[in-house]
Amino acid sequence: MFLANSSSGNSSTSTLTTKSDSCSSIGDETTLKSVHTTAYCIVLLLSLFGNSMIILVVYRNQRMWTTSNYLIVNMAASDLLLPFFAVPRMIVEVLVGKERWLIAGTGGLVLCKLAYFLQDVSTAVSVQSLLAITAERFYAVKFPLKAAAMKSKIRYVIPITWFTAMALHAPYLQVFQLHMTHGDLYCVQRWTMSSKSKFIYFVLILSLVFGFPLITIIVLYAGIVYKLFRQKLPPGARNSITQKQQNRRARQNKNVLRMAVTVVVIFFLCFSPLVILALLLITQSIGKCKAETFRIIAKFLAQSNCAMNAFVYYAFNSQFRRGFISNLRTIFCLGCKGEDRIGINVRYSISSQRISLLSEKRKRTWSGRQPSET
């Protein structure tokens, strides 16, 4: 978010050259750099692997082409921007220096703008996807017989999340510039607007990307929890749905709810330190050296979120787990004989086929009962 870059402000030449010298580091500098670099490399690899597998699992299993999973894939796609643009930039900062840039010329300028722009677009898309998942879950619990209608609307929701995120952060494409100081190249912010206008923009981004979605998500999940504990089927559905089906539906809703709540809590916990840091900097309630230490921790937590979500889905959703294991077997069995690979695919599809047959049986039962109910 804009929060991630607010600590830099309008960098000046003197600031750039004295930042690292004015604050003494804790412990051996080489050791700290090694730890930070290793941590970011782990985040980069886990994010690339985990989010790619999420997209692949959903793509390969048509049974998982649901509204919630489309939004999860949208989040995974946005999270994939971070290991390509944000995490490598953070590794460079750790090794070379804050705001340092290694690529000059037109290509370097374009990458300088895109690195910050796409990083914060990714965050905004993830927040909007979380909001859409929460709204979809609320609708599914509140109106279970109409939940299927949400799938047709997802084709509009996903593009809106990207267009909105890009529009909110469009000023980044103007304000981030390359600046040469004492032979070193930096990618810094150059705001031409007044301090008041910049503050208004900051508050707008903070409200739309963090405040409003968080409040809305809390309200919707409160409604979902209330509905689940007082759930009653509509009169027309009581005769057509058995007690076993009711229990299974309630169990599925609660499992999805736990998974979604966990993702939301982890996301806001990871980004809350950045919000706190930004507020402390605005009110000038924190010293320069403490702010720099806080910034390192807060940025790492924010960047690491892109690697966490995928493994939350694997932990809470059995379909994602089965797909993940199947894809791993396929990847590591590239040298296997054809019969072995067919066996793997067959074992993976057995559970999906059983579910599909059960679903078809329910549909036939439902259609057979409809004339008698009318």
C-alpha positions as CSV (number, residue, x, y, z in Angstrom):
1,M,0.0,0.0,0.0
2,F,0.8,3.7,0.0
3,L,1.6,3.0,3.7
4,A,4.6,0.9,2.7
5,N,6.1,3.9,1.0
6,S,5.0,6.7,3.3
7,S,8.0,6.4,5.5
8,S,10.2,7.6,2.7
9,G,8.4,10.7,1.9
10,N,10.0,13.1,-0.5
11,S,13.5,11.9,-0.4
12,S,16.3,14.5,-0.6
13,T,19.9,14.1,-1.5
14,S,21.1,14.7,2.0
15,T,18.6,12.2,3.4
16,L,19.6,9.5,1.0
17,T,23.2,9.7,1.9
18,T,22.9,9.9,5.6
19,K,20.1,7.5,6.4
20,S,22.2,4.4,7.0
21,D,24.9,6.2,8.8
22,S,22.9,8.0,11.4
23,C,21.4,4.9,13.0
24,S,23.7,2.2,14.5
25,S,22.6,-1.4,13.6
26,I,22.0,-4.0,16.2
27,G,24.5,-6.9,16.0
28,D,26.8,-7.7,13.2
29,E,25.8,-6.0,10.0
30,T,26.9,-8.9,7.7
31,T,25.0,-11.4,9.8
32,L,21.8,-9.3,9.8
33,K,22.0,-8.9,6.0
34,S,22.4,-12.6,5.6
35,V,19.4,-13.3,7.8
36,H,17.2,-10.7,6.0
37,T,18.2,-11.9,2.6
38,T,17.6,-15.6,3.4
39,A,14.2,-14.7,4.9
40,Y,13.1,-12.8,1.8
41,C,14.4,-15.6,-0.5
42,I,12.3,-18.1,1.4
43,V,9.2,-15.8,1.1
44,L,9.9,-15.4,-2.6
45,L,10.1,-19.1,-3.2
46,L,7.1,-20.1,-1.1
47,S,5.0,-17.4,-2.7
48,L,5.9,-18.4,-6.2
49,F,5.4,-22.1,-5.5
50,G,2.3,-21.8,-3.2
51,N,0.3,-19.4,-5.3
52,S,1.2,-21.1,-8.6
53,M,-0.1,-24.3,-7.2
54,I,-3.4,-22.7,-6.1
55,I,-4.1,-21.5,-9.6
56,L,-3.1,-24.9,-11.1
57,V,-5.2,-26.9,-8.6
58,V,-8.4,-24.9,-9.5
59,Y,-7.6,-24.9,-13.2
60,R,-7.3,-28.7,-13.3
61,N,-10.4,-29.5,-11.3
62,Q,-13.7,-28.3,-12.7
63,R,-15.5,-29.2,-9.5
64,M,-13.6,-26.3,-7.9
65,W,-14.8,-23.7,-10.4
66,T,-16.9,-22.0,-7.7
67,T,-17.3,-18.3,-6.9
68,S,-15.2,-18.5,-3.8
69,N,-12.4,-20.3,-5.6
70,Y,-12.4,-17.8,-8.5
71,L,-11.8,-15.1,-5.9
72,I,-9.1,-17.2,-4.2
73,V,-7.4,-17.6,-7.6
74,N,-7.7,-13.8,-8.1
75,M,-5.9,-13.3,-4.7
76,A,-3.2,-15.8,-5.7
77,A,-2.6,-14.0,-9.0
78,S,-2.3,-10.7,-7.2
79,D,0.1,-12.3,-4.6
80,L,2.3,-13.5,-7.5
81,L,3.1,-9.9,-8.4
82,L,5.1,-9.5,-5.1
83,P,7.8,-12.2,-5.7
84,F,8.3,-10.7,-9.1
85,F,8.4,-7.0,-8.2
86,A,8.4,-6.3,-4.5
87,V,10.5,-9.0,-2.9
88,P,13.5,-8.6,-5.2
89,R,13.5,-4.9,-4.6
90,M,13.5,-5.5,-0.8
91,I,16.5,-7.9,-1.2
92,V,18.4,-5.2,-3.1
93,E,17.6,-2.7,-0.3
94,V,18.9,-5.1,2.3
95,L,22.2,-5.8,0.4
96,V,22.9,-2.4,-1.2
97,G,20.8,0.3,0.7
98,K,17.4,1.8,1.1
99,E,15.8,3.0,-2.1
100,R,18.9,2.0,-4.1
101,W,18.2,1.1,-7.7
102,L,20.5,-1.0,-9.9
103,I,19.1,-0.5,-13.4
104,A,19.5,2.8,-15.2
105,G,18.0,4.3,-18.3
106,T,14.4,4.1,-19.6
107,G,14.1,0.4,-18.6
108,G,15.2,1.2,-15.1
109,L,12.8,4.1,-14.8
110,V,9.9,1.9,-16.0
111,L,10.8,-0.8,-13.5
112,C,11.1,1.8,-10.7
113,K,7.6,2.9,-11.3
114,L,6.1,-0.5,-11.9
115,A,7.8,-2.1,-8.8
116,Y,6.0,0.3,-6.4
117,F,2.8,0.5,-8.4
118,L,2.2,-3.2,-8.8
119,Q,3.2,-3.9,-5.2
120,D,0.5,-1.7,-3.9
121,V,-2.0,-2.8,-6.7
122,S,-1.4,-6.3,-5.5
123,T,-2.3,-5.3,-1.9
124,A,-5.5,-3.5,-3.0
125,V,-6.6,-6.4,-5.2
126,S,-6.1,-8.8,-2.3
127,V,-8.1,-6.6,0.1
128,Q,-11.0,-6.3,-2.4
129,S,-10.9,-10.1,-3.0
130,L,-11.1,-10.7,0.7
131,L,-14.1,-8.3,0.8
132,A,-15.8,-10.1,-2.1
133,I,-15.2,-13.5,-0.6
134,T,-16.8,-12.3,2.7
135,A,-19.8,-10.9,0.8
136,E,-20.1,-14.1,-1.2
137,R,-20.0,-16.2,2.0
138,F,-22.6,-13.9,3.6
139,Y,-24.9,-14.3,0.6
140,A,-24.4,-18.1,0.5
141,V,-25.3,-18.4,4.2
142,K,-28.1,-15.8,4.1
143,F,-29.7,-17.1,0.9
144,P,-28.5,-20.7,0.4
145,L,-31.0,-21.4,-2.4
146,K,-29.8,-18.4,-4.5
147,A,-26.1,-18.8,-3.9
148,A,-25.5,-20.3,-7.4
149,A,-26.6,-17.0,-9.0
150,M,-23.4,-15.3,-7.6
151,K,-21.3,-17.3,-10.0
152,S,-22.5,-15.3,-13.1
153,K,-21.6,-12.0,-11.4
154,I,-18.0,-12.9,-10.7
155,R,-17.0,-12.1,-14.2
156,Y,-17.6,-8.4,-13.4
157,V,-16.2,-8.5,-9.8
158,I,-12.7,-9.6,-10.6
159,P,-12.0,-7.0,-13.3
160,I,-13.4,-4.3,-11.0
161,T,-10.9,-5.2,-8.2
162,W,-8.0,-4.7,-10.7
163,F,-9.3,-1.5,-12.3
164,T,-10.1,0.0,-8.9
165,A,-6.7,-0.8,-7.5
166,M,-4.9,0.6,-10.5
167,A,-7.0,3.8,-10.4
168,L,-6.2,4.4,-6.7
169,H,-2.5,4.0,-7.2
170,A,-2.2,5.7,-10.6
171,P,-0.2,8.7,-9.1
172,Y,2.7,6.3,-8.4
173,L,3.4,6.2,-12.2
174,Q,4.2,9.9,-11.9
175,V,5.8,10.4,-8.5
176,F,8.4,7.6,-8.5
177,Q,11.6,8.8,-10.3
178,L,15.2,7.8,-10.6
179,H,17.7,10.1,-8.9
180,M,21.5,10.0,-9.0
181,T,23.4,11.0,-5.8
182,H,27.2,10.7,-5.5
183,G,27.3,8.1,-8.3
184,D,24.6,5.9,-6.7
185,L,21.2,5.5,-8.3
186,Y,18.0,5.7,-6.3
187,C,14.3,5.1,-7.0
188,V,12.5,7.8,-4.9
189,Q,9.2,9.7,-4.6
190,R,8.9,13.2,-6.0
191,W,5.5,14.5,-5.0
192,T,4.6,17.8,-6.7
193,M,1.4,18.2,-4.8
194,S,1.2,20.2,-1.5
195,S,1.6,18.5,1.9
196,K,-2.1,19.0,2.5
197,S,-3.1,17.3,-0.8
198,K,-0.6,14.5,-0.1
199,F,-2.1,14.0,3.4
200,I,-5.7,13.8,1.9
201,Y,-4.5,11.2,-0.7
202,F,-2.9,9.2,2.1
203,V,-6.1,9.3,4.2
204,L,-8.1,8.3,1.1
205,I,-5.9,5.3,0.4
206,L,-5.8,4.3,4.1
207,S,-9.6,4.4,4.3
208,L,-10.4,2.7,1.0
209,V,-7.7,0.0,1.2
210,F,-7.7,-0.7,4.9
211,G,-10.3,1.0,7.0
212,F,-13.6,0.5,5.1
213,P,-12.9,-3.1,4.0
214,L,-11.9,-4.1,7.5
215,I,-15.1,-2.7,9.1
216,T,-17.3,-4.2,6.3
217,I,-15.6,-7.6,6.7
218,I,-16.1,-7.6,10.5
219,V,-19.8,-6.6,10.1
220,L,-20.4,-9.3,7.4
221,Y,-18.7,-12.1,9.4
222,A,-20.7,-11.1,12.5
223,G,-23.8,-11.6,10.4
224,I,-22.5,-14.9,9.1
225,V,-21.8,-16.2,12.6
226,Y,-25.2,-15.1,13.8
227,K,-26.9,-16.8,10.9
228,L,-25.0,-20.1,11.2
229,F,-25.9,-20.4,14.9
230,R,-29.6,-19.6,14.2
231,Q,-29.8,-21.3,10.8
232,K,-33.3,-22.4,9.7
233,L,-34.1,-23.7,6.3
234,P,-36.8,-22.0,4.2
235,P,-40.2,-23.8,4.4
236,G,-40.0,-25.0,0.8
237,A,-36.6,-26.7,1.3
238,R,-37.3,-28.6,4.5
239,N,-39.1,-31.5,2.7
240,S,-36.5,-31.8,-0.1
241,I,-33.3,-31.7,2.0
242,T,-32.5,-34.5,4.5
243,Q,-31.0,-34.0,7.9
244,K,-27.7,-35.5,6.6
245,Q,-27.6,-33.0,3.8
246,Q,-28.4,-30.2,6.2
247,N,-25.5,-31.2,8.5
248,R,-23.1,-31.5,5.6
249,R,-24.0,-28.1,4.2
250,A,-23.6,-26.5,7.7
251,R,-20.2,-28.3,8.1
252,Q,-19.1,-27.0,4.7
253,N,-20.1,-23.5,5.5
254,K,-18.3,-23.5,8.8
255,N,-15.1,-24.9,7.2
256,V,-15.1,-22.2,4.5
257,L,-15.9,-19.6,7.2
258,R,-12.9,-20.7,9.3
259,M,-10.6,-20.6,6.3
260,A,-11.8,-17.2,5.2
261,V,-11.6,-15.7,8.7
262,T,-8.1,-17.1,9.1
263,V,-7.0,-15.5,5.8
264,V,-8.5,-12.2,6.8
265,V,-7.0,-12.2,10.3
266,I,-3.5,-13.1,8.9
267,F,-3.7,-10.4,6.2
268,F,-4.6,-7.6,8.6
269,L,-2.1,-8.7,11.2
270,C,0.6,-8.6,8.6
271,F,-0.3,-5.1,7.4
272,S,-1.3,-3.5,10.7
273,P,2.3,-2.7,11.6
274,L,2.6,-0.6,8.4
275,V,-0.5,1.3,9.3
276,I,0.7,1.9,12.8
277,L,4.1,3.1,11.5
278,A,2.5,5.4,9.0
279,L,0.3,7.0,11.7
280,L,3.3,7.4,14.1
281,L,5.3,9.1,11.3
282,I,2.4,11.5,10.4
283,T,2.0,12.5,14.1
284,Q,5.8,12.5,14.5
285,S,5.5,10.2,17.6
286,I,8.5,8.0,16.8
287,G,12.2,8.7,16.4
288,K,14.1,8.3,13.2
289,C,16.1,5.3,14.3
290,K,13.2,3.5,15.9
291,A,11.1,4.2,12.8
292,E,13.8,2.6,10.6
293,T,13.9,-0.6,12.8
294,F,10.1,-0.7,12.9
295,R,10.0,-0.2,9.1
296,I,12.2,-3.2,8.5
297,I,10.0,-5.5,10.6
298,A,6.7,-4.1,9.2
299,K,7.8,-4.4,5.6
300,F,8.9,-8.0,6.0
301,L,5.6,-8.9,7.7
302,A,3.7,-7.3,4.8
303,Q,5.7,-9.0,2.1
304,S,5.5,-12.4,3.8
305,N,1.7,-12.3,3.6
306,C,1.9,-13.3,-0.1
307,A,3.5,-16.6,1.0
308,M,1.0,-17.5,3.8
309,N,-2.4,-17.5,2.1
310,A,-1.8,-20.5,-0.2
311,F,-0.8,-22.7,2.7
312,V,-3.9,-21.6,4.7
313,Y,-6.1,-22.9,1.9
314,Y,-4.1,-26.2,1.9
315,A,-4.6,-26.5,5.7
316,F,-8.3,-25.9,5.7
317,N,-9.6,-27.2,2.4
318,S,-9.4,-30.9,1.6
319,Q,-9.9,-30.3,-2.2
320,F,-6.9,-28.0,-2.3
321,R,-4.8,-30.5,-0.3
322,R,-5.7,-33.3,-2.7
323,G,-5.0,-31.2,-5.7
324,F,-1.7,-30.0,-4.2
325,I,-0.6,-33.6,-3.5
326,S,-1.6,-34.7,-7.0
327,N,0.3,-31.9,-8.7
328,L,3.3,-32.6,-6.6
329,R,3.2,-36.2,-7.6
330,T,2.8,-35.2,-11.3
331,I,5.7,-32.8,-11.1
332,F,8.1,-35.3,-9.4
333,C,6.8,-38.2,-11.6
334,L,7.8,-36.6,-14.9
335,G,10.2,-39.4,-15.4
336,C,7.6,-42.1,-14.5
337,K,6.2,-44.5,-17.0
338,G,2.9,-43.7,-18.6
339,E,1.0,-46.2,-16.6
340,D,2.2,-44.7,-13.3
341,R,1.1,-41.2,-14.4
342,I,-2.3,-42.5,-15.4
343,G,-2.6,-44.2,-12.0
344,I,-1.9,-40.9,-10.3
345,N,-4.5,-39.0,-12.3
346,V,-7.1,-41.7,-11.7
347,R,-6.5,-41.7,-7.9
348,Y,-6.9,-37.9,-7.9
349,S,-10.1,-37.9,-9.8
350,I,-11.8,-40.7,-7.8
351,S,-13.1,-38.4,-5.1
352,S,-14.2,-35.8,-7.6
353,Q,-16.1,-38.4,-9.6
354,R,-17.9,-39.7,-6.5
355,I,-18.9,-36.2,-5.6
356,S,-20.1,-35.6,-9.1
357,L,-22.2,-38.8,-9.1
358,L,-23.7,-37.8,-5.8
359,S,-24.6,-34.4,-7.1
360,E,-26.3,-35.9,-10.2
361,K,-28.3,-38.2,-8.0
362,R,-29.4,-35.3,-5.9
363,K,-30.5,-33.4,-9.0
364,R,-32.6,-36.3,-10.2
365,T,-34.2,-36.7,-6.8
366,W,-35.0,-33.0,-6.7
367,S,-36.5,-32.9,-10.2
368,G,-38.5,-36.0,-9.4
369,R,-40.0,-34.4,-6.2
370,Q,-40.9,-31.1,-7.8
371,P,-44.2,-32.1,-9.5
372,S,-45.6,-33.5,-6.2
373,E,-44.7,-30.4,-4.3
374,T,-46.6,-28.1,-6.8
